[in-house]
């Protein structure tokens, strides 16, 4: 008997269509002869009815408001469905959603039948957290030590509105070899695993046959850390004339003349994270000022005239001097480039990181405004996320199962935050965890 499955991205279509997790899950589930899986987003999930399983990918904590709405809306019309959550939030801390899902997948599904077994309501020993049956801390994470070509989606859904536009998503590997103390991905996807160059070349060739686009987006926490990145890029350029290559992220210390030339970038994006070398060393960002200026010089030589810099504020051990260094570094960069944009957001102490017990600094809001005002004089545009949404993200990533009912009752981030402040619960989630 065919099992009908709904795979949901709990936000807008333009975000979901660029999600590699959605592409991989859709491909994986439809590889079974007796499974029929369709994709849904916020715009069309209300069409779902009489499914055997409903799978929701949990990529961002702030989607929890949507997630609870979706589940409450779908349960009456899908009375026999098992509700399954997965993704980075499920791997880090699914507690706020305990009362809404039957199971959470803790890990990566490639090379397993874990999803198939769950859809068929078969018991699974490793890699699954059942809120009513076992303890999250005792669940053994699952992950493939090697990636099989068969597990990768060659025929992908694309759309101009996606984060990368109409592009084929090519994942170089998973996990990160770097040491950043604030990074959750480094820990939930360890050990770092890159794919074989021969496999990536094959996936790129076949992918462009099945997904007719003019762009390949390279997906990895640090694209430049892939040993054969230049060889791969040359191969991609040979596959199709006028193909463009877009890296998801590049570290300053991996940027070379050869790499920038073949990527044909119009904007160089660097994430120093902190303004001073001493703070970068403390958070183990492991990027020196020399690395940053070397990357900028290479960019200038390649006629790149726009630079985007990413910073965090409110980091542990941060001083006023560190903030001044953000301003100073950004102004120095502006002297050599036509356009410089700065993105600055508050540090959030994520679970499964070395900084998970650190406090969230509410004064970061004033710091961001100060940086914006200071850089305005140098004609540098400063962007940042809504500060209240960052506070909410911190609460949700540290939350327990009690939060679920509060999210359901106060189902807008502003109302949710107002309630936590009124009941004097907020500081419990923002203070240092002893």
N, C-alpha and C positions, 0 to 999 in steps of 0.2 A: 504494500500500500504506500502511495506517495505521501511524504511528509511535507506539508506546506509551511514555509518559514518566512518570517518577516525580519529583515535586517534593517535596523533604524540608526540613523545618525541624528542625535537629539538637538539639532540646530538647523540652520538654513541650508538649502541645497548647495549654495556656492562653497560652503565649508566642507560639506560631506563629499562632494564630487572630487575634491582634492585630497581626500583622506585615503592614504594607502591601506589602512586597516580595513576600510569598507571594500576596497577592490580585492584584497587578499581573501577576506571572509566570503565574499560573494563567489569568487572563483572556487575556493575550497569546498563550500557547501554544495555548489552545483556540480561538483565532480562526482558526487554520489548519484547513481541512477534513480534512487528512490527519494531524492530530496529536490524540492523546487523552492528556490530562494529568490525573493525580490527585495530590491532596495527601497527604503522610504526615508523621508526627511520631514522637517517640521511642516512643510507645505502640504504634504499628502498622507501623513500617517493615519489620519482619521478614516482612510479607506480600508484599513486593515480589519478583517473579521474572519472568524472561524479558522485561525491558524493553529498549527500544532506546537509551534515554538516562536517566541519573539525575542530577538537578540538585540541588545542595545550596546553600542560601543561607548565607553566612558573615557573620552579624551580630555575633557576639561571639567574641573569641579563646578564652575558656574553654570554648567548645563544641568545640574541636579534639579533645578526648579522645573525645567522642561521635562526632565526624565520622570519625575513624580506625576506631573500632569498627564504625560503620555500613558504611563502605566495605569493610572486611575481611570483614564478614558477608555483604554483598551480591554481591561480585565472583564467587564460585563459582556463584551462582544466576542471575546476569545476565551470562553470558560475552561477549555481543556488545554490551553497553552502553558508551556513552561516558560518562565521569564528568566533570561540569562543575561548577565552583565559581563563585560570584559574590557580590556584596555588598560592603560597606565594607572588610572584612578582605582580600578579594581585590584591592581597589583600592589598599590601603595597603601590605600586605606578605604575600603568600601563601606565602612561602618555606618555612615549617615543614611545609606540606602538599604540597610539590612532587612527592613520590614517590607520591601517592595519587590525584591528579586527572590527567586527560588534557588538560584545558584550563581556564583561568580567564577569565571575562569581566571586562575592566577598563573599567568605565564603566556607562552606563545604556542599557537596551535599546530604549526607546520610539523609534518611527520607523525602526527597522532590522529586518532579517531575520536578525540575527546568531545568535539562538537556533535558528531554523529551519535555518540553514546548518550549525551545529554538530551538531544532532540528526541531520542527513542526512550528516554527516561530510564536508561540503564545506569546502575551505580558506577561511579568513577572514584578511584582511590586517590590518585595524585593530581594536583593542579586544579582542584575544585574546592571552593569554599561554599558550603551549604549553611546559611545563617541559622537554620533551625537544628542543624545536626552536629556541626563541628566548630572548632575554634580557629579563627583566621590565622593566628600566630603559629599554628601547628601544620598549616597547609604547605606542602612541598611544591615550590614553583617548578613548572615544566618549561623546557625550551629546547630547540633543536641545536645540537652541537655543530651540525653541518646543514647547509641549505640545499634542498633538492630543486632542480630546475622545474620539475613538474608542479611544485607548490606555488609557482609564481604566475600571476595573471598576465597573459600576453595580450588578451583582448580587453582593453580598459575603457571605461566610460569617461568621456571628457566633455568639457563645456567652456566656452570663452569666459564665463563668469568665475571659474575656479581660481584658486590662489596662484596657480602657475599658468592660467589660461588653458588653451587646448594643448596638453602635453602628455607624453607617456612618462609615467613615474617609474624610475629605475632605482631600486634600493641597493646601495652598495654593500650594506651590512647592518648589523644591529649592535647596540652597545657602544661605548666610547672608551678609548685607551687613556684618556686624560684623567686629571685628579681633582677637578673642581669640587669643592666641598659643598656647594649649594645645589648641585645638579642631581635631580631625581633619576633621570633617564640612565645616567652612568650606572646606578646601582640596581635598578629594576631590570635592566637588560644585560647585566654582566653574565659571563665574560664577553668582552668585545669580540665579535665575529664578522670578518669581512668575507665576501663571496670570492670565488676563484675568478680570475680575469677571463678565462675561457667561457665560463658560465655567463658572466655579465655581457660579453661580446655577443653570445648567442641570444640572450634575452633581448638585447638592444635590436639585433637584426630581426628576430621574429616578432618582437613587439611592434616595430614600425610597419611590418607587413599587416599585422592584425589591427593595429590602432593607427590609422593614417593621419599623422600629425607632423608638424614641422619643428617640434621642440621636444627635447628630452630633459626632464627635471631629475637631477641626481639627488637622491634622498639618503642622508646620513647625518648623525650629530656633528661630524666634522669631515666633510668631503675630502679636504686636502690631506687627511691622514691615510687615505687609501694609497697603498704603496704603488699601484699601477695606474694612478688617476690620469696621468698625461697620455699613456698608451691607450687607455680606454677612450679618452676624449678624441684622440686622433682616429681611432677605429670608428667611432660614432660619426665623425665628419666624413669618413669614407663611405659610409652606408648610404647616405642620402645628401644630395646637393642642397646647400642653404639651410641645413638643419642647425638650430640653435641649441645651446646647452645651458641649463640654468641650475647652479648649485644651491641646495637648500641652505647651506652655511659654509663659510670658510674661516678658518683661524688665521690670524695675521702671520703666525710663524710657519705656515705651510704655503704661503703665496710665493710663487716664483714667476719669473719673466715668461717662461714657456707656458705655464698654466694659464696666466691671465690672457695671453695672446690667443690661445685656442678657445677660451671661454667667451671671448669677445664681449666682456661686460661693459655696460654703460655706467653702472654705479658700483663702487666698491663698498661693501658692508663689513664692518669690523666691530667686534664686541669686546672692548677692553674691560667692561664690567665695572672696573674701579679706575679712578683717575690717577692714583699714585702707584708707583711700582711696589712700595712696601705693602699696601693693602692687597694688590694683586697676588703678591707672594703669600700673604696670609690665607687668602681664600683658595690658594693653589690654582689660580687661573693659568699660571706658568706662561705668561706673555710679557716680554720686556718692552721697554720703550723703544729699544733698537728694532725689535720685531715689528712694532707698529709703524715706525718711520721707514723701515725697509719696504714694507708692504705699500705704504703711501708713495714712496719714490718710484716703485715699479708701476703703480697705477698711473702716476703722472707721466712716466715715460711711454705708457701705452694710451695716452690721450684720454684717460678717464677723468672727467671733470666734476663728478659728483661723488660724495662720500657720505655714508650713513654710519653713525656711531651709536652703539648700545651700551647703556650704563645701568647699574643698580645703585640705589641709595638705601641707607638704613642697615647696611651690612654690619656684622659684628666687628668691633674694634675700629669702626669708622670715626674719623676726627673731622674737625672743620677744615683742616689742611687738605684732607682727601677730597672734600667737596670743591675746594678752590682749584685742586689739580684737575678735576673734571672740566671746569671752566677754562683753565689755562690750556689744557691739551686740545680742547675743541677749537679754541681761538687760534692756536698755532696751525692746526690743520686747515682752517679757513683761509689762512694767508696764501696757501698754494692751490686751493681748489675753488672753482666758481660757486659751487653749491655744497653746503654742508648741512646735514640734518642730524639732530640728536634725539634719540629715544631714551627716556629715563623713567624707570619705574621702581617701586619699593621692593626690597628684598622680601621674599616670602619663605619662611622656614618650612620646607617641604618634608613629609615623612620619607624615611629610607635614605636620608642624607646625613652627612656629618653635622650639619647645622640644624637638624630637626627640632632640637630643644631650645633654640635661640628665640628671643622675643621678636614680635613684629613692631617696628618703630612707627608710631602714629605721627611723629614729627617729620616723617619723610615727606608728607604733603607740603609742608613749608619749605623743605629743602628743594623739592622739585620746582616750586614757584620761584625760589631764589635763583636757581640755575637758569630757568626760563627768562627771568628778568635780566640777569647778567649777560646772557648770550644774545638777547634781542639787540643789544647795542652793536654786536658784531654781525648782525644780519644772519644769524643762525636760527633756523626754525627748530623748536623743541616740541616733541610730541610725547604723550603719556596716556596711560589707561585711566579710566575713571577710578579715582582713589577709593571710593566706597566699594567698587567691585573687587578691588585688590584685598580690602579688608575681608569681604565675604569669602573670597577664595582662600584666604588664610584660615578662616573659621572652618570652612568645609573640609579642607585637606587635613585638619587636625581633629575633626569632629568625631563624635560617637553616635551610637544608634538613637540616642534621645533627640538628636537634631532633626531626624527625618520627619517627625510629627510637626516640629516647628516650621520646617520648610513647607510642608503641606498646608499648614494653617496660614502662614504668612508667605504666600507664593510669589512674591516679587522681592528682589534683593533689597530694595529700599525699606519695605515693610519688615522684612526679616531682620535687618540691621537695627531698625528702630525698636523692635521688640527686644532684641538682645541687650540694647543699651538701657531700655526702660527697666528690664528685670535684673540689670547689673550682672549679666552673664558674659558680656563681651570680653572683658579682661581675662576671663578664664581661658579663652582660646588664643589670646594675643601675648600673654606674658610668657616669660621664660618657664620652660617645663623642668622642674627639679626632679 
